[in-house]
Amino acid sequence: MDLRSAAVVLGMSTKEKQELDGPIKTALARGGTIDITTIGRKSGKPRRLEIVFHNIDGGLYISGTPSPTRRSWLANLEANPRFTFHLKGAVRADLPATARIIDNVDERRQILAGVARNWRRTDIDRMVLQSPLIEVVLDGPGKNADRSPTRA
């Protein structure tokens, strides 16, 4: 969360925060295009990029198309799992989050099957081998209220 967003949230009454929480939960339930801001593992500078998230069985995940090349955003999250999850559609919010990189093959296959359905892909084996995959654990308003982070 940037300082301007933090100031807005700190200046909100409890009632305003609760009213915001409903639209955020609705937006999180749909999945879609967001931005994330990670901290560069070498530079230490914020790095913002557009990406897609998925809500699969109530869990929030970020993945990508299969590629043998490791993504910079994933390497950044491996070095520092804290990041900002930016909702940017009809509902706008900067949500502090923590990434859990999912390496377990069985867990990857289960979650990526849902991602493949969302994207109408049939190459699940390739996705399991080459797609980045993280679980998003929100730390602020709209957080994964009914879920604690899963551990492989």
C-alpha positions in Angstrom: 0.0 0.0 0.0 1.5 3.4 -0.9 1.5 6.2 1.5 -1.5 8.0 -0.1 -3.6 4.8 0.1 -2.5 4.2 3.7 -3.5 7.8 4.6 -7.0 7.2 3.0 -7.5 3.9 4.9 -6.2 5.4 8.2 -8.6 8.3 7.7 -11.6 6.1 7.3 -14.1 5.4 10.0 -14.9 1.8 11.0 -18.2 2.0 9.1 -16.4 3.2 5.9 -13.9 0.4 6.1 -16.8 -2.1 6.5 -18.6 -0.7 3.5 -15.4 -1.0 1.4 -14.9 -4.6 2.6 -18.0 -5.8 0.8 -17.0 -4.6 -2.7 -13.5 -5.8 -2.2 -14.7 -9.3 -1.3 -17.0 -9.3 -4.3 -14.1 -8.3 -6.6 -11.8 -10.9 -5.1 -14.4 -13.6 -5.7 -14.4 -12.9 -9.4 -10.7 -13.0 -10.2 -9.4 -10.9 -13.0 -6.7 -8.4 -14.1 -4.8 -6.6 -11.3 -1.4 -5.0 -10.7 1.1 -6.2 -8.2 4.0 -4.3 -6.8 7.0 -6.4 -5.7 10.4 -5.3 -4.4 13.2 -5.9 -6.8 15.5 -8.6 -5.5 18.6 -6.8 -6.8 17.6 -3.2 -7.0 15.4 -3.0 -3.8 13.0 -0.7 -5.8 9.3 -1.2 -6.2 8.3 -3.1 -9.4 4.7 -2.9 -10.6 3.2 -5.1 -13.3 -0.2 -6.1 -14.6 -1.1 -9.7 -14.1 -4.2 -12.0 -13.6 -5.4 -13.5 -10.4 -7.8 -16.4 -9.9 -10.2 -17.3 -7.1 -10.2 -21.1 -7.0 -12.3 -22.7 -4.3 -12.0 -19.5 -2.2 -8.2 -19.3 -2.5 -6.5 -16.5 -4.3 -3.7 -17.4 -6.8 -1.5 -15.8 -9.4 -0.2 -17.9 -12.2 1.1 -17.3 -15.7 1.3 -19.0 -19.1 3.9 -21.8 -19.3 7.4 -20.8 -20.2 10.8 -22.3 -19.3 12.0 -18.8 -18.4 11.7 -17.8 -14.7 9.7 -14.6 -14.2 11.3 -11.6 -12.5 8.2 -11.0 -10.4 8.4 -14.6 -9.1 12.1 -14.2 -8.3 11.3 -11.0 -6.5 8.6 -12.7 -4.4 11.0 -15.5 -3.6 13.5 -13.0 -2.2 10.8 -11.0 -0.4 7.3 -12.5 -0.3 5.6 -9.2 0.8 3.9 -7.3 -2.0 0.9 -5.1 -2.8 -2.1 -6.5 -4.6 -3.8 -3.7 -6.5 -7.5 -4.1 -7.5 -8.0 -1.8 -10.4 -11.4 -2.4 -12.0 -14.7 -1.0 -10.8 -13.3 -1.5 -7.3 -9.9 0.0 -6.6 -7.8 -1.0 -3.5 -4.2 -1.5 -2.6 -4.1 -4.6 -0.4 -0.9 -5.7 1.5 -0.3 -9.3 0.8 2.2 -12.2 1.2 3.1 -14.7 -1.5 3.5 -18.4 -0.9 5.3 -20.0 -3.9 3.7 -23.3 -4.7 6.3 -25.9 -5.6 4.6 -29.2 -4.6 3.7 -31.0 -7.8 0.4 -32.4 -6.5 -0.8 -29.1 -5.2 0.3 -27.3 -8.4 -1.7 -29.8 -10.5 -4.8 -29.4 -8.4 -4.7 -25.5 -8.5 -3.5 -25.2 -12.1 -6.5 -27.4 -13.2 -8.7 -24.6 -12.1 -6.5 -22.0 -13.8 -6.6 -24.1 -17.0 -10.4 -24.2 -16.9 -10.5 -20.4 -16.5 -8.2 -19.9 -19.5 -9.7 -22.8 -21.5 -6.3 -24.5 -21.7 -5.8 -28.2 -22.1 -2.0 -28.4 -21.5 -2.1 -29.0 -17.7 1.0 -31.1 -17.7 3.0 -28.3 -19.3 1.5 -25.8 -16.9 2.5 -27.9 -13.9 6.1 -27.9 -15.2 6.4 -24.4 -16.4 3.8 -22.0 -15.1 4.6 -19.7 -12.1 2.1 -20.2 -9.3 1.7 -18.4 -6.0 -1.0 -18.4 -3.3 -1.9 -14.8 -2.3 -2.5 -14.3 1.4 -4.1 -10.9 2.0 -3.0 -9.0 5.1 -5.6 -6.2 5.2 -9.2 -5.4 4.4 -10.8 -8.1 2.2 -8.3 -10.6 3.4 -8.9 -14.3 3.0 -11.3 -14.4 5.9 -12.4 -18.0 5.6 -9.0 -19.4 4.7 -5.7 -19.5 6.4 -2.7 -20.1 4.2 -2.3 -23.7 3.1 1.0 -25.3 3.6 2.4 -28.0 1.4 
